[in-house]
Amino acid sequence: MAQAGIDVHVARGGDGTIRVAAGPVVNRAENGSDAVAVGSGFTGAVLDVAGAVLFWPVLGEPGLPVAEVHDAGRAQQWLWAFYGERTAAAVHACAAGEPAGVRVTAGMTPLAGGAARLGFGHWASRWWPASYEDGIPALEPDVLGLELAALTHRCQQLFDDFGDQPDDCVAELIEEHQAALDPLIQWWRAAPQPADTARHLESVLRLIDDAADSAGLDGAALRRLRSSLDQRRPAGAPVGPGALFARRDGYALAAGEPLLAGGRVIARGSGTNDWRRYPPGFVDASEHAVSWTARALGARRRIEVEVVAHVAAPAGGAPLVAEVRVNGGQSDRVFLARRDDMWTGRADLDLHLSAGAMPPHFEVGVLLPGFDPGPGPEGREDRDAIRALVRRRLATAVQPLAYDASPHDASSGLFLAEIAAAATGEDY
């Protein structure tokens, strides 16, 4: 049952979009452009649902999201269960053009808690700051993918069959990540282990089984899952996630050539590691992952860039580049290639220094052409806050809390991938 006590404001913007938000009313531009800022960058979790988009601040307290409702008719299928009857009625009234804005009281329902958890899971799949340099282990993508499938199935009321919601992808997630099914079954059957972890594993596995059955999926791994669930969880050999999800060691060689010393060093330093500018799994998320050296070789001026690679970075074929700006001028691009655990590259710069001139000021960042949205509004302070959040969650994973203690714990409860990462990340 929903717990009352949260003020929710429902208002219609100039573009017809209806915003549902807890807290004070937000003044909206006529075109509704402020809606995008709520979930922009890597500090916001976003979930695309039937007739709306939901936003949560990752660094804030768990709670109700901001909902941008663009199709009130489709959204009615989940609004009542999510916010309660009064909020759903207020959205319907706004859509009919009645009041410009109303305030109602809502509560954190089980569906809202599950959606917050699902939104955070999608955020983690994109923005988890895995870093060998910072000692933050990566999440096992197959384990996270299967739990996202389970949560999506659990929150199915949020979705319809219009096919325009990228977050409603249960069958695709199960098929893509079913390599983790057997290890998850082994983990569930292992003894001894904390009771809350066993309940968490069983809940996820049963949701996956039900989702696969609903989608008509079949295969050897899914049949083994069903067979295991039909038994009374017989105890298997003692095993933990550290053994089941051990990380691969080492890096594959690629075509990058090692940088060679030589010439006079003009300047050296660290670059900016803006996570928005490349996909996950390319670059170590450390603030010090990007380093550069500028050299003078006779009349030539050359910059050499080294970037610490993510453990899952592609060995070749990815046109990752460094963007170099000198003294605030136009940017130059240095193409990077992967070799061992580094992306490396070098290029000559059109840089003229007169005798006695001050050393030039270099700005160096990393991006993937065709993907890069440009520098984001967030800076190092936000990235450090995300790292602190992740470290707190990993520390909690050593002694995980009950998975389903209450609807209010759903958004902050640990994922199986986090528990496994904490167990495998001791020497990361």
C-alpha positions as CSV (number, residue, x, y, z in Angstrom):
1,M,0.0,0.0,0.0
2,A,1.3,3.5,-0.8
3,Q,2.6,5.5,2.1
4,A,1.1,9.0,2.0
5,G,3.0,12.2,2.8
6,I,4.8,13.3,-0.4
7,D,3.6,16.5,-2.1
8,V,3.4,16.0,-5.8
9,H,2.8,18.8,-8.3
10,V,1.1,18.1,-11.6
11,A,1.4,20.9,-14.3
12,R,1.0,21.2,-18.0
13,G,3.8,22.8,-20.0
14,G,3.5,25.0,-23.1
15,D,4.3,22.1,-25.3
16,G,1.5,20.0,-23.8
17,T,3.8,17.8,-21.8
18,I,2.6,17.1,-18.3
19,R,5.2,17.2,-15.6
20,V,4.7,15.2,-12.3
21,A,7.3,16.1,-9.7
22,A,7.7,15.9,-6.0
23,G,8.7,19.2,-4.3
24,P,8.3,22.8,-5.4
25,V,6.8,23.7,-8.7
26,V,9.4,24.2,-11.4
27,N,8.9,27.1,-13.9
28,R,8.9,25.7,-17.4
29,A,9.9,27.2,-20.7
30,E,7.2,27.5,-23.2
31,N,8.8,24.7,-25.3
32,G,9.3,22.5,-22.2
33,S,13.1,22.5,-22.8
34,D,13.9,22.3,-19.0
35,A,12.6,18.7,-19.1
36,V,15.8,17.4,-20.7
37,A,18.1,19.0,-18.1
38,V,16.5,16.9,-15.3
39,G,18.1,13.7,-16.6
40,S,21.0,14.9,-18.6
41,G,24.5,13.6,-18.2
42,F,25.7,10.9,-15.8
43,T,24.1,12.2,-12.6
44,G,20.5,11.3,-13.6
45,A,18.8,7.9,-14.2
46,V,16.3,7.8,-17.0
47,L,13.5,5.2,-17.7
48,D,11.4,5.3,-20.9
49,V,7.9,4.0,-20.1
50,A,4.5,4.0,-21.8
51,G,3.6,7.6,-22.6
52,A,6.3,9.2,-20.4
53,V,9.9,9.4,-19.5
54,L,11.0,9.1,-15.8
55,F,14.0,10.9,-14.3
56,W,15.7,10.3,-10.9
57,P,18.8,12.2,-9.5
58,V,21.3,9.4,-8.8
59,L,23.1,11.5,-6.1
60,G,19.9,12.4,-4.4
61,E,17.8,10.6,-1.8
62,P,15.7,7.7,-3.3
63,G,12.2,8.9,-4.0
64,L,9.6,9.6,-6.6
65,P,10.9,10.6,-10.0
66,V,10.1,13.5,-12.2
67,A,7.7,12.2,-14.9
68,E,7.4,13.9,-18.3
69,V,4.1,12.6,-19.6
70,H,3.7,13.1,-23.4
71,D,0.8,10.7,-23.8
72,A,-1.6,10.7,-20.8
73,G,-3.8,8.0,-22.3
74,R,-1.1,5.5,-22.5
75,A,0.4,6.6,-19.1
76,Q,-2.9,5.9,-17.3
77,Q,-2.1,2.2,-17.3
78,W,0.6,2.7,-14.7
79,L,0.0,6.2,-13.1
80,W,-2.5,4.9,-10.5
81,A,-0.3,2.1,-9.3
82,F,2.7,4.4,-9.4
83,Y,1.5,7.6,-7.7
84,G,-2.0,6.8,-6.5
85,E,-5.5,7.6,-7.6
86,R,-5.4,11.4,-7.0
87,T,-2.2,11.9,-9.0
88,A,-3.6,9.8,-11.9
89,A,-6.8,11.9,-11.8
90,A,-4.8,15.1,-11.8
91,V,-2.8,14.0,-14.9
92,H,-6.1,13.1,-16.6
93,A,-7.5,16.6,-15.8
94,C,-4.4,18.4,-17.0
95,A,-4.6,16.4,-20.3
96,A,-8.2,17.5,-20.7
97,G,-7.1,21.1,-20.2
98,E,-8.8,21.7,-16.9
99,P,-6.4,23.1,-14.3
100,A,-3.0,24.6,-15.2
101,G,-1.4,22.9,-12.2
102,V,-2.5,21.1,-9.0
103,R,-0.8,19.7,-5.9
104,V,-1.7,16.3,-4.6
105,T,-0.3,13.9,-2.0
106,A,1.3,10.7,-3.1
107,G,3.4,7.9,-1.6
108,M,6.2,5.5,-2.5
109,T,4.4,2.5,-4.0
110,P,6.0,-0.9,-4.7
111,L,5.8,-0.1,-8.5
112,A,7.5,3.2,-7.9
113,G,10.2,1.5,-5.9
114,G,10.8,-1.2,-8.5
115,A,10.9,1.5,-11.2
116,A,13.5,3.5,-9.3
117,R,15.6,0.3,-9.0
118,L,15.3,-0.5,-12.7
119,G,16.2,3.1,-13.6
120,F,19.3,2.9,-11.4
121,G,20.3,-0.5,-13.0
122,H,20.1,1.1,-16.5
123,W,22.2,4.0,-15.2
124,A,24.8,1.6,-13.8
125,S,25.0,-0.3,-17.1
126,R,26.1,3.0,-18.7
127,W,27.8,5.1,-16.1
128,W,29.4,2.7,-13.5
129,P,32.9,4.3,-13.1
130,A,35.0,1.1,-13.3
131,S,38.6,1.9,-12.8
132,Y,41.7,-0.2,-12.2
133,E,43.5,3.0,-11.2
134,D,40.9,3.9,-8.6
135,G,40.2,0.3,-7.4
136,I,36.6,0.3,-8.5
137,P,35.8,-3.1,-10.1
138,A,33.6,-3.4,-13.2
139,L,30.1,-4.9,-13.0
140,E,29.7,-8.3,-14.8
141,P,27.4,-7.2,-17.7
142,D,25.7,-10.6,-18.0
143,V,24.7,-10.6,-14.4
144,L,23.4,-7.1,-14.5
145,G,21.6,-7.7,-17.8
146,L,19.7,-10.7,-16.3
147,E,18.7,-8.7,-13.2
148,L,17.5,-5.9,-15.5
149,A,15.4,-8.4,-17.4
150,A,13.9,-9.7,-14.1
151,L,13.1,-6.1,-12.9
152,T,11.6,-5.1,-16.3
153,H,9.3,-8.2,-16.1
154,R,8.4,-7.3,-12.5
155,C,7.6,-3.7,-13.6
156,Q,5.8,-4.8,-16.8
157,Q,2.8,-2.6,-15.9
158,L,5.0,0.4,-16.9
159,F,5.2,-0.7,-20.5
160,D,2.9,-1.4,-23.4
161,D,3.4,-3.1,-26.8
162,F,3.9,0.0,-28.9
163,G,7.5,-1.0,-29.5
164,D,8.9,2.5,-28.9
165,Q,10.2,2.0,-25.4
166,P,13.9,0.9,-25.5
167,D,13.8,-0.1,-21.8
168,D,11.1,-2.7,-22.4
169,C,13.4,-5.4,-23.7
170,V,13.0,-8.5,-21.5
171,A,13.4,-11.2,-24.2
172,E,16.4,-9.4,-25.7
173,L,18.2,-9.1,-22.3
174,I,17.6,-12.7,-21.5
175,E,18.9,-13.9,-24.8
176,E,21.9,-11.6,-24.8
177,H,23.0,-12.3,-21.2
178,Q,22.0,-15.9,-20.6
179,A,25.6,-17.0,-20.3
180,A,25.3,-15.9,-16.7
181,L,22.3,-18.2,-16.0
182,D,24.4,-21.3,-15.0
183,P,26.7,-19.4,-12.7
184,L,23.7,-17.7,-11.0
185,I,22.1,-21.1,-10.5
186,Q,25.4,-22.4,-8.9
187,W,25.6,-19.3,-6.7
188,W,21.9,-19.8,-5.6
189,R,22.5,-23.4,-4.8
190,A,25.8,-22.9,-3.0
191,A,26.0,-23.3,0.7
192,P,26.6,-21.6,3.0
193,Q,25.6,-18.1,2.1
194,P,23.5,-15.3,3.6
195,A,19.8,-15.9,3.6
196,D,19.0,-12.5,2.0
197,T,21.4,-13.3,-0.8
198,A,19.7,-16.6,-1.5
199,R,16.3,-15.0,-1.5
200,H,17.6,-12.3,-3.9
201,L,19.0,-14.9,-6.2
202,E,15.8,-17.0,-6.2
203,S,13.6,-13.9,-6.8
204,V,15.7,-12.9,-9.9
205,L,15.9,-16.5,-11.2
206,R,12.1,-17.0,-10.9
207,L,11.3,-13.7,-12.6
208,I,13.7,-14.7,-15.4
209,D,12.0,-18.1,-15.8
210,D,8.5,-16.5,-15.8
211,A,9.6,-13.8,-18.3
212,A,11.2,-16.3,-20.6
213,D,8.0,-18.5,-20.5
214,S,5.9,-15.4,-21.3
215,A,8.1,-14.5,-24.2
216,G,8.2,-18.1,-25.6
217,L,12.0,-18.4,-25.1
218,D,13.6,-21.8,-24.9
219,G,17.1,-23.2,-24.8
220,A,19.4,-25.5,-22.8
221,A,20.3,-22.9,-20.2
222,L,16.6,-21.9,-19.6
223,R,15.6,-25.6,-19.3
224,R,18.3,-26.1,-16.7
225,L,17.0,-23.0,-14.9
226,R,13.5,-24.4,-14.8
227,S,14.7,-27.8,-13.6
228,S,16.7,-26.2,-10.8
229,L,13.7,-24.1,-9.7
230,D,11.5,-27.2,-9.6
231,Q,13.7,-28.7,-7.0
232,R,13.8,-27.6,-3.4
233,R,17.1,-25.7,-3.7
234,P,19.4,-28.7,-2.9
235,A,22.7,-27.4,-1.5
236,G,25.5,-27.5,-3.9
237,A,29.3,-27.3,-3.3
238,P,30.5,-24.2,-1.4
239,V,31.2,-21.5,-4.0
240,G,31.0,-17.7,-4.0
241,P,30.7,-15.1,-6.7
242,G,34.4,-14.5,-6.6
243,A,35.0,-17.9,-8.1
244,L,32.1,-17.9,-10.4
245,F,32.7,-14.5,-11.9
246,A,36.5,-14.3,-11.8
247,R,37.9,-11.6,-14.0
248,R,40.1,-12.3,-17.0
249,D,43.7,-11.3,-16.5
250,G,45.8,-9.3,-18.9
251,Y,45.0,-7.4,-22.0
252,A,45.0,-8.4,-25.7
253,L,47.6,-6.8,-27.9
254,A,46.4,-4.3,-30.5
255,A,47.9,-2.2,-33.2
256,G,49.0,0.8,-31.1
257,E,52.7,1.6,-31.2
258,P,54.5,2.4,-28.0
259,L,55.4,6.1,-27.6
260,L,59.1,6.8,-27.9
261,A,61.0,9.3,-25.7
262,G,63.0,12.1,-27.4
263,G,63.1,15.8,-27.9
264,R,62.7,18.5,-25.3
265,V,59.7,18.3,-23.1
266,I,57.6,21.5,-23.4
267,A,54.8,20.5,-21.0
268,R,53.1,17.5,-19.5
269,G,50.0,16.9,-17.5
270,S,46.7,15.1,-17.0
271,G,43.7,15.5,-19.3
272,T,39.9,15.6,-18.7
273,N,38.1,12.3,-18.5
274,D,34.6,13.3,-19.4
275,W,32.5,10.1,-19.4
276,R,29.8,11.6,-21.6
277,R,32.0,11.6,-24.6
278,Y,32.5,7.9,-25.2
279,P,30.6,4.6,-24.6
280,P,31.0,2.5,-21.5
281,G,33.8,-0.1,-21.6
282,F,36.4,2.0,-23.4
283,V,38.4,4.0,-20.9
284,D,39.3,3.5,-17.2
285,A,37.1,6.0,-15.3
286,S,39.9,7.4,-13.1
287,E,40.4,11.1,-13.1
288,H,44.0,10.5,-14.0
289,A,43.4,8.1,-16.9
290,V,44.3,10.7,-19.5
291,S,47.9,11.9,-19.6
292,W,49.9,13.8,-22.2
293,T,53.4,15.1,-23.0
294,A,54.3,17.9,-25.4
295,R,57.7,17.8,-27.0
296,A,59.9,19.9,-29.2
297,L,61.8,18.0,-31.9
298,G,63.8,20.6,-33.7
299,A,61.2,23.0,-35.3
300,R,58.4,20.4,-34.8
301,R,56.0,20.4,-31.9
302,R,54.5,17.0,-31.0
303,I,51.9,15.8,-28.5
304,E,51.8,12.3,-27.2
305,V,48.7,11.0,-25.4
306,E,48.3,8.0,-23.2
307,V,44.9,6.8,-21.9
308,V,44.4,3.9,-19.5
309,A,42.0,1.4,-21.1
310,H,39.0,-0.2,-19.5
311,V,39.5,-3.9,-19.0
312,A,36.8,-4.6,-21.6
313,A,38.0,-2.1,-24.2
314,P,37.9,-3.3,-27.8
315,A,41.3,-4.4,-29.1
316,G,40.9,-2.8,-32.4
317,G,38.7,-1.1,-34.9
318,A,37.4,1.7,-32.5
319,P,38.3,5.2,-33.7
320,L,38.9,6.6,-30.2
321,V,40.6,10.0,-30.4
322,A,42.1,12.6,-28.1
323,E,40.9,16.2,-28.6
324,V,43.8,18.7,-28.0
325,R,43.3,22.4,-27.6
326,V,46.3,24.8,-27.1
327,N,45.9,28.2,-25.6
328,G,42.1,28.1,-26.2
329,G,42.5,27.8,-29.9
330,Q,40.9,25.4,-32.4
331,S,41.0,21.8,-31.4
332,D,43.2,19.1,-33.0
333,R,42.5,15.4,-32.9
334,V,45.0,12.7,-32.1
335,F,43.9,9.2,-33.2
336,L,44.4,6.6,-30.5
337,A,45.0,2.8,-30.8
338,R,44.9,0.2,-28.1
339,R,48.1,-1.6,-27.0
340,D,48.0,-3.8,-23.9
341,D,46.3,-1.7,-21.2
342,M,46.7,1.7,-22.9
343,W,45.3,3.8,-25.7
344,T,48.2,5.7,-27.2
345,G,48.6,8.2,-30.0
346,R,50.8,11.1,-31.1
347,A,50.5,13.9,-33.6
348,D,52.4,17.1,-34.7
349,L,50.8,20.4,-33.7
350,D,50.9,23.7,-35.5
351,L,52.4,25.5,-32.5
352,H,54.9,28.3,-32.7
353,L,56.8,29.4,-29.6
354,S,59.0,32.5,-29.5
355,A,62.1,32.6,-27.3
356,G,61.2,33.4,-23.7
357,A,57.5,32.8,-24.3
358,M,55.3,31.4,-21.6
359,P,54.7,27.7,-21.8
360,P,51.5,26.9,-23.8
361,H,48.3,25.9,-22.0
362,F,47.0,22.4,-23.2
363,E,43.5,21.0,-22.8
364,V,43.3,17.3,-23.6
365,G,40.1,15.1,-23.5
366,V,39.0,11.8,-25.0
367,L,36.0,11.1,-27.3
368,L,34.6,8.7,-29.8
369,P,33.6,10.4,-33.1
370,G,30.0,9.9,-34.0
371,F,29.1,9.3,-30.4
372,D,30.4,12.4,-28.7
373,P,27.7,14.7,-27.5
374,G,30.2,17.4,-26.5
375,P,31.5,18.4,-23.1
376,G,28.8,17.9,-20.4
377,P,27.7,20.3,-17.7
378,E,29.1,18.0,-15.0
379,G,32.7,18.4,-13.8
380,R,35.2,16.6,-11.6
381,E,33.1,17.3,-8.5
382,D,30.2,15.4,-9.9
383,R,32.5,12.5,-11.1
384,D,34.0,12.3,-7.6
385,A,30.5,12.2,-6.1
386,I,29.6,9.3,-8.3
387,R,32.8,7.5,-7.3
388,A,31.9,8.0,-3.7
389,L,28.4,6.7,-4.2
390,V,29.7,3.6,-5.9
391,R,32.3,2.9,-3.2
392,R,29.6,3.1,-0.5
393,R,27.5,0.6,-2.4
394,L,30.5,-1.8,-2.8
395,A,31.3,-1.5,0.9
396,T,27.7,-2.3,1.7
397,A,27.9,-5.3,-0.6
398,V,30.3,-7.0,1.8
399,Q,27.3,-7.3,4.2
400,P,24.2,-6.9,1.9
401,L,20.9,-5.8,3.3
402,A,17.7,-7.7,2.8
403,Y,16.6,-7.5,-0.9
404,D,12.9,-6.8,-0.4
405,A,12.8,-5.3,3.1
406,S,10.4,-2.6,2.0
407,P,9.3,-0.7,-1.1
408,H,11.5,2.2,0.1
409,D,14.7,0.0,-0.1
410,A,14.1,-1.0,-3.7
411,S,15.9,1.9,-5.3
412,S,19.0,1.6,-3.1
413,G,19.1,-2.2,-2.7
414,L,22.2,-3.9,-4.1
415,F,22.3,-5.6,-7.5
416,L,23.7,-9.1,-7.8
417,A,26.4,-7.6,-10.1
418,E,27.5,-5.3,-7.3
419,I,27.7,-8.2,-4.8
420,A,29.8,-10.1,-7.3
421,A,32.0,-7.1,-8.1
422,A,32.7,-6.6,-4.4
423,A,33.7,-10.3,-4.1
424,T,35.9,-10.3,-7.2
425,G,37.4,-6.8,-6.8
426,E,39.7,-7.4,-3.8
427,D,42.8,-7.3,-6.0
428,Y,41.3,-5.4,-8.9
